[in-house]
Amino acid sequence: MSQRGNRFGGIDMELTVSTPFQQALDAVERLPAEDQETLVDIIRRRLIEQRRAEIARNAQATLQAFREGRASCGTVDDLRRDLLGKP
């Protein structure tokens, strides 16, 4: 991100703010197109694996809650009755 218009001694100076994210983008842009595509594939696969791990953790937590009696199974109608406080 650049900001223009800072003046120092009558000279226009350009201020460049470089974040780690921007630095990563700049580094990727310097790679050949094939390497960029490979990197995108690797990142996509890692994101999928992270999501799978998150789903597995959630499933384990749900099973544990069920075993401990903090969760129950039922139908959508059962859930609706519980949420609405109806018997």
N, C-alpha and C positions, 0 to 999 in steps of 0.2 A: 504494500500500500504506500502510495506516495502522496505527499502533501506539497503543494507549490505555494510560493508566495512568502516564505520566510525571508526577511531581509537582514543582512549582516553587513554593515559598512557600505550600504548602498548596492550590494550585490545580491541578486536572487539566489537562494540556495534551495536545493531540493532535499527534503527529509525523507529517508526511506526507513520504514519500520518493517523488520523482517521477523515474522513469527516462526516457530518451529514447523508449523503446518505449511507456511509459504515456502520455507526452505526445503521441505520434503517435496512439494510440488515442483519447485525449481530443479531439484535433483532428478526427479522423474522425467521432466521435460528434456533433460540432457541425455537421457537414455535413447538408444535406437528404438524404433517403433515396435519391433518384435519383443524386445525386453520389456517395454511398457505393457504390452499385451500379456506377457508372462506374469508380470507383477500384478496386474489386475486379476488374473486367474488365481494366483496364490492368495491374494487378499480376500477374494470372494470365497474361496474354499475355507480359509481360516475363520471368516465370519460365520459361515455355515456350521463349522465345528464348534465355535463358541456358542452359537444358538442351540445346537444339540446338547451341549454340556449344560446350558441353562435349563433346558426342558427336562433333562435328566435330574438335575438338582431339585427342580420344582416337583417332579414326580416323587422323588424320595421323600421330600418334606411332606407331601400330601399323604403318602403311605404311612409315614410316621405319625402324622396327626390322626389318621384313621385308627391306627393301632392304639393310640393313647385316648381315643374317644373325643378328640377335639374336632373331628370331621365325621360326616356320615354320608351315606350314598342314598340316592332317591331319584325321583323323576323331576322333570321341570315343574310339574304342578306342585310337588312337595316343596321345592325351592320357593316357588311363588307364594305358597301359603306361609312358609317361614318368614319371608321378607315382608309380607303384608300383616303378619301377626295373627293370621286366622288359624283356627283349629283344623 
